[in-house]
Structure formats: structure tokens, C-alpha cells
Amino acid sequence: MSQETFAEKTHQESNFWNNATKYASASKDEPFVEEVAYMMVTLHRTGA
């Protein structure tokens, strides 16, 4: 993977998590909040 591709992918992932966090904190969409929480806990536990 090239340096540029890695940086672009990292930026996209960062944008996703920032947007998901903002939406989850401002939303009444409980199923979405539960899914984001599950993903974050799973990624944390696996060291991803």
C-alpha cells in the first residue's frame, strides 16, 4: 500500500468515526447507537 493510499484510507476512517460519533450523540436512533457502540468495543477488544 502506498503512503498516499494509506493516508487517504486513514483520513476516510477518521471521518467515518467522527461523523458516527457526532450522529450518535445527537440522534435518537437507538439501533444505530447500539451498533456503533458494539463496533467500537469489538475493535478495542481485538486491538484493531
Biopython code that builds the backbone (N, CA, C, O; Angstrom):
import numpy as np
from Bio.PDB.StructureBuilder import StructureBuilder

atoms = [
    (1, "MET", "N", (0.859, -1.173, 0.000)),
    (1, "MET", "CA", (0.000, 0.000, 0.000)),
    (1, "MET", "C", (0.903, 1.232, 0.000)),
    (1, "MET", "O", (1.837, 1.329, 0.795)),
    (2, "SER", "N", (0.621, 2.144, -0.875)),
    (2, "SER", "CA", (1.452, 3.339, -0.957)),
    (2, "SER", "C", (1.168, 4.265, 0.220)),
    (2, "SER", "O", (0.131, 4.170, 0.876)),
    (3, "GLN", "N", (2.106, 5.150, 0.463)),
    (3, "GLN", "CA", (1.973, 6.117, 1.566)),
    (3, "GLN", "C", (0.717, 6.969, 1.382)),
    (3, "GLN", "O", (-0.016, 7.228, 2.336)),
    (4, "GLU", "N", (0.480, 7.401, 0.136)),
    (4, "GLU", "CA", (-0.671, 8.255, -0.144)),
    (4, "GLU", "C", (-1.985, 7.491, 0.075)),
    (4, "GLU", "O", (-2.929, 8.029, 0.653)),
    (5, "THR", "N", (-2.039, 6.257, -0.382)),
    (5, "THR", "CA", (-3.240, 5.448, -0.210)),
    (5, "THR", "C", (-3.516, 5.212, 1.268)),
    (5, "THR", "O", (-4.663, 5.294, 1.707)),
    (6, "PHE", "N", (-2.474, 4.920, 2.036)),
    (6, "PHE", "CA", (-2.627, 4.703, 3.477)),
    (6, "PHE", "C", (-3.154, 5.959, 4.159)),
    (6, "PHE", "O", (-4.063, 5.884, 4.985)),
    (7, "ALA", "N", (-2.589, 7.106, 3.817)),
    (7, "ALA", "CA", (-3.021, 8.370, 4.423)),
    (7, "ALA", "C", (-4.472, 8.666, 4.065)),
    (7, "ALA", "O", (-5.244, 9.127, 4.906)),
    (8, "GLU", "N", (-4.841, 8.401, 2.817)),
    (8, "GLU", "CA", (-6.212, 8.645, 2.378)),
    (8, "GLU", "C", (-7.183, 7.720, 3.117)),
    (8, "GLU", "O", (-8.245, 8.158, 3.559)),
    (9, "LYS", "N", (-6.821, 6.453, 3.249)),
    (9, "LYS", "CA", (-7.676, 5.495, 3.948)),
    (9, "LYS", "C", (-7.830, 5.885, 5.417)),
    (9, "LYS", "O", (-8.933, 5.842, 5.960)),
    (10, "THR", "N", (-6.736, 6.262, 6.052)),
    (10, "THR", "CA", (-6.776, 6.673, 7.452)),
    (10, "THR", "C", (-7.685, 7.884, 7.624)),
    (10, "THR", "O", (-8.462, 7.952, 8.575)),
    (11, "HIS", "N", (-7.586, 8.840, 6.701)),
    (11, "HIS", "CA", (-8.419, 10.042, 6.759)),
    (11, "HIS", "C", (-9.897, 9.677, 6.608)),
    (11, "HIS", "O", (-10.742, 10.207, 7.329)),
    (12, "GLN", "N", (-10.208, 8.779, 5.680)),
    (12, "GLN", "CA", (-11.596, 8.362, 5.477)),
    (12, "GLN", "C", (-12.143, 7.664, 6.716)),
    (12, "GLN", "O", (-13.282, 7.908, 7.113)),
    (13, "GLU", "N", (-11.341, 6.800, 7.329)),
    (13, "GLU", "CA", (-11.776, 6.104, 8.540)),
    (13, "GLU", "C", (-11.999, 7.098, 9.675)),
    (13, "GLU", "O", (-12.961, 6.982, 10.434)),
    (14, "SER", "N", (-11.109, 8.065, 9.782)),
    (14, "SER", "CA", (-11.243, 9.084, 10.818)),
    (14, "SER", "C", (-12.535, 9.871, 10.618)),
    (14, "SER", "O", (-13.261, 10.136, 11.576)),
    (15, "ASN", "N", (-12.818, 10.243, 9.371)),
    (15, "ASN", "CA", (-14.060, 10.961, 9.081)),
    (15, "ASN", "C", (-15.273, 10.126, 9.449)),
    (15, "ASN", "O", (-16.241, 10.641, 10.008)),
    (16, "PHE", "N", (-15.223, 8.830, 9.135)),
    (16, "PHE", "CA", (-16.348, 7.959, 9.468)),
    (16, "PHE", "C", (-16.604, 7.967, 10.966)),
    (16, "PHE", "O", (-17.737, 8.175, 11.402)),
    (17, "TRP", "N", (-15.559, 7.742, 11.760)),
    (17, "TRP", "CA", (-15.753, 7.669, 13.216)),
    (17, "TRP", "C", (-16.173, 9.011, 13.796)),
    (17, "TRP", "O", (-16.995, 9.056, 14.712)),
    (18, "ASN", "N", (-15.626, 10.098, 13.282)),
    (18, "ASN", "CA", (-16.043, 11.426, 13.756)),
    (18, "ASN", "C", (-17.520, 11.664, 13.455)),
    (18, "ASN", "O", (-18.272, 12.118, 14.317)),
    (19, "ASN", "N", (-17.927, 11.355, 12.225)),
    (19, "ASN", "CA", (-19.328, 11.544, 11.841)),
    (19, "ASN", "C", (-20.251, 10.619, 12.623)),
    (19, "ASN", "O", (-21.324, 11.036, 13.060)),
    (20, "ALA", "N", (-19.846, 9.375, 12.802)),
    (20, "ALA", "CA", (-20.669, 8.420, 13.549)),
    (20, "ALA", "C", (-20.833, 8.866, 14.998)),
    (20, "ALA", "O", (-21.919, 8.760, 15.568)),
    (21, "THR", "N", (-19.760, 9.360, 15.584)),
    (21, "THR", "CA", (-19.821, 9.821, 16.972)),
    (21, "THR", "C", (-20.747, 11.024, 17.103)),
    (21, "THR", "O", (-21.559, 11.084, 18.026)),
    (22, "LYS", "N", (-20.629, 11.982, 16.185)),
    (22, "LYS", "CA", (-21.500, 13.164, 16.220)),
    (22, "LYS", "C", (-22.963, 12.767, 16.054)),
    (22, "LYS", "O", (-23.832, 13.243, 16.783)),
    (23, "TYR", "N", (-23.225, 11.885, 15.084)),
    (23, "TYR", "CA", (-24.602, 11.457, 14.830)),
    (23, "TYR", "C", (-25.166, 10.707, 16.033)),
    (23, "TYR", "O", (-26.303, 10.945, 16.443)),
    (24, "ALA", "N", (-24.375, 9.810, 16.590)),
    (24, "ALA", "CA", (-24.836, 9.005, 17.725)),
    (24, "ALA", "C", (-25.133, 9.872, 18.939)),
    (24, "ALA", "O", (-26.088, 9.609, 19.670)),
    (25, "SER", "N", (-24.326, 10.901, 19.157)),
    (25, "SER", "CA", (-24.535, 11.741, 20.334)),
    (25, "SER", "C", (-25.727, 12.681, 20.172)),
    (25, "SER", "O", (-26.305, 13.121, 21.166)),
    (26, "ALA", "N", (-26.099, 12.994, 18.932)),
    (26, "ALA", "CA", (-27.194, 13.931, 18.699)),
    (26, "ALA", "C", (-28.487, 13.248, 18.259)),
    (26, "ALA", "O", (-29.517, 13.905, 18.109)),
    (27, "SER", "N", (-28.437, 11.955, 18.056)),
    (27, "SER", "CA", (-29.558, 11.242, 17.453)),
    (27, "SER", "C", (-30.385, 10.482, 18.478)),
    (27, "SER", "O", (-29.911, 10.133, 19.559)),
    (28, "LYS", "N", (-31.608, 10.242, 18.114)),
    (28, "LYS", "CA", (-32.488, 9.374, 18.905)),
    (28, "LYS", "C", (-32.563, 7.991, 18.254)),
    (28, "LYS", "O", (-33.422, 7.180, 18.603)),
    (29, "ASP", "N", (-31.656, 7.727, 17.305)),
    (29, "ASP", "CA", (-31.634, 6.466, 16.554)),
    (29, "ASP", "C", (-30.922, 5.396, 17.383)),
    (29, "ASP", "O", (-29.742, 5.116, 17.175)),
    (30, "GLU", "N", (-31.654, 4.809, 18.317)),
    (30, "GLU", "CA", (-31.064, 3.868, 19.267)),
    (30, "GLU", "C", (-30.397, 2.657, 18.606)),
    (30, "GLU", "O", (-29.312, 2.271, 19.041)),
    (31, "PRO", "N", (-30.992, 2.038, 17.575)),
    (31, "PRO", "CA", (-30.312, 0.902, 16.939)),
    (31, "PRO", "C", (-28.948, 1.290, 16.357)),
    (31, "PRO", "O", (-27.999, 0.509, 16.430)),
    (32, "PHE", "N", (-28.850, 2.488, 15.783)),
    (32, "PHE", "CA", (-27.572, 2.936, 15.238)),
    (32, "PHE", "C", (-26.554, 3.117, 16.355)),
    (32, "PHE", "O", (-25.404, 2.698, 16.228)),
    (33, "VAL", "N", (-26.973, 3.733, 17.437)),
    (33, "VAL", "CA", (-26.073, 3.957, 18.573)),
    (33, "VAL", "C", (-25.582, 2.618, 19.122)),
    (33, "VAL", "O", (-24.405, 2.477, 19.452)),
    (34, "GLU", "N", (-26.473, 1.643, 19.219)),
    (34, "GLU", "CA", (-26.081, 0.320, 19.705)),
    (34, "GLU", "C", (-25.054, -0.331, 18.777)),
    (34, "GLU", "O", (-24.090, -0.935, 19.247)),
    (35, "GLU", "N", (-25.255, -0.211, 17.469)),
    (35, "GLU", "CA", (-24.323, -0.804, 16.501)),
    (35, "GLU", "C", (-22.952, -0.135, 16.570)),
    (35, "GLU", "O", (-21.928, -0.818, 16.540)),
    (36, "VAL", "N", (-22.926, 1.186, 16.663)),
    (36, "VAL", "CA", (-21.651, 1.902, 16.753)),
    (36, "VAL", "C", (-20.933, 1.513, 18.040)),
    (36, "VAL", "O", (-19.723, 1.289, 18.032)),
    (37, "ALA", "N", (-21.662, 1.434, 19.131)),
    (37, "ALA", "CA", (-21.051, 1.036, 20.403)),
    (37, "ALA", "C", (-20.475, -0.369, 20.300)),
    (37, "ALA", "O", (-19.370, -0.623, 20.779)),
    (38, "TYR", "N", (-21.210, -1.279, 19.683)),
    (38, "TYR", "CA", (-20.731, -2.655, 19.510)),
    (38, "TYR", "C", (-19.445, -2.679, 18.682)),
    (38, "TYR", "O", (-18.480, -3.355, 19.038)),
    (39, "MET", "N", (-19.442, -1.932, 17.572)),
    (39, "MET", "CA", (-18.242, -1.898, 16.717)),
    (39, "MET", "C", (-17.048, -1.344, 17.476)),
    (39, "MET", "O", (-15.949, -1.891, 17.392)),
    (40, "MET", "N", (-17.255, -0.261, 18.217)),
    (40, "MET", "CA", (-16.142, 0.365, 18.932)),
    (40, "MET", "C", (-15.582, -0.562, 20.009)),
    (40, "MET", "O", (-14.365, -0.670, 20.160)),
    (41, "VAL", "N", (-16.454, -1.227, 20.751)),
    (41, "VAL", "CA", (-16.000, -2.147, 21.794)),
    (41, "VAL", "C", (-15.273, -3.331, 21.172)),
    (41, "VAL", "O", (-14.222, -3.743, 21.663)),
    (42, "THR", "N", (-15.824, -3.878, 20.096)),
    (42, "THR", "CA", (-15.195, -5.021, 19.431)),
    (42, "THR", "C", (-13.824, -4.650, 18.888)),
    (42, "THR", "O", (-12.865, -5.402, 19.064)),
    (43, "LEU", "N", (-13.721, -3.509, 18.236)),
    (43, "LEU", "CA", (-12.427, -3.074, 17.705)),
    (43, "LEU", "C", (-11.429, -2.841, 18.830)),
    (43, "LEU", "O", (-10.250, -3.169, 18.694)),
    (44, "HIS", "N", (-11.887, -2.284, 19.926)),
    (44, "HIS", "CA", (-10.999, -2.038, 21.065)),
    (44, "HIS", "C", (-10.494, -3.356, 21.652)),
    (44, "HIS", "O", (-9.306, -3.496, 21.946)),
    (45, "ARG", "N", (-11.390, -4.309, 21.818)),
    (45, "ARG", "CA", (-11.012, -5.601, 22.407)),
    (45, "ARG", "C", (-10.055, -6.386, 21.524)),
    (45, "ARG", "O", (-9.188, -7.101, 22.027)),
    (46, "THR", "N", (-10.207, -6.257, 20.209)),
    (46, "THR", "CA", (-9.349, -7.013, 19.295)),
    (46, "THR", "C", (-8.049, -6.276, 19.000)),
    (46, "THR", "O", (-7.162, -6.817, 18.341)),
    (47, "GLY", "N", (-7.936, -5.052, 19.483)),
    (47, "GLY", "CA", (-6.722, -4.275, 19.249)),
    (47, "GLY", "C", (-6.627, -3.709, 17.849)),
    (47, "GLY", "O", (-5.549, -3.322, 17.399)),
    (48, "ALA", "N", (-7.761, -3.661, 17.157)),
    (48, "ALA", "CA", (-7.763, -3.148, 15.779)),
    (48, "ALA", "C", (-7.681, -1.644, 15.760)),
    (48, "ALA", "O", (-7.671, -1.040, 14.688)),
]
sb = StructureBuilder()
sb.init_structure("model")
sb.init_model(0)
sb.init_chain("A")
sb.init_seg("    ")
for serial, (resi, resn, name, xyz) in enumerate(atoms, 1):
    if name == "N":
        sb.init_residue(resn, " ", resi, " ")
    sb.init_atom(name, np.array(xyz, "f"), 0.0, 1.0, " ", f" {name:<3s}", serial, name[0])
structure = sb.get_structure()
